[in-house]
């Protein structure tokens, strides 16, 4: 495992992409499960979008971000899909002819250092089940923070910022996008209330 932005612990993102493409196979359209920023900034054109639920995984603000929402000196946080519980989000269907190119672009954004574990997860939708690519995080990864106190969270929300902006903005944008989609996440709502006190 690696920490985002730590070249000494770098996994090979290209090899991970090649393995993901092999597992997909290319015969059918590609589905991608979005649970945080992929809801409000997917950056790819999807043929179809559906509300979806994944069981056995939950959304958690538990991944250190040393590039996108923080720095090596002051890491921020981003959401990851961590084992246990369940998660509601969106699934996107990408035409199989465009999928390899779209996946390359998605990899540059989500997997510059190979920090996530790409995984194919079964998703329940109103129109039936789909198998979708999801970006998960192993609890044993150095990038996984474990439990954080509210004081630790607030310190990060006050100070951490990276190439895509602050951890605070990322949290608030994710909370707002979930509301727009009619998705309740009580832990995000709780952290959002703490964060709004900072403004």
C-alpha positions, 0 to 999 in steps of 0.5 A: 500500500502507499500514501498518496503523494509518497514516491517512496511507497509508490505502487504501479498505477499502470499495472493496476489499470491494466489489471482493471481493464483485463478484469472488465474484459471490454465486451460490455459497457463499463460501470463506475460507482461514485460515492463522493467527488465522482458525484459532483465532478465525474469528468466523463460523459456517461450514457446513463446514470442511476442511483445505486447502493453497495453493501459491504462497503461504506463512505468514510472520510478516512484517507490521507490526501497529500496532493489533491486536498493537502500536502505532504507537510499537512495532509488533508482528507478525502473519502474512501470506500472502506469495508463494512456497512453500506453506501448509497451513491451513483453508478455511471455507464460508459460506452465500451468503445470510449471506456478505455480512454475514459478510464485512462483519464479517470486513473490520472485523477484517482490513481496517480500513486495507486493509493486506492484498491480498484474493485468490482462491486455489485451495485443494486439499482432500481433497474436491476443489479450492475457490476461497477468499478469502485475505488476502495481503501484497505484499512491496513493501508498507510493512507487510512487514518483510522478513527479521528477525534473531532478535534483532529478533524477540525484541525485538518478542516481548518488548515489542509489544502492541496492542488484541488482546494481545501479538505473543507470545501471538498467535504461541503461539496460532497455533502451538498451533492448528496443532498441534491441526490436525496442521499442521507449520510448521517456521519457526513451531516454530523461532520458538516455541522462541525465544519460550518462552525468554522466559517 
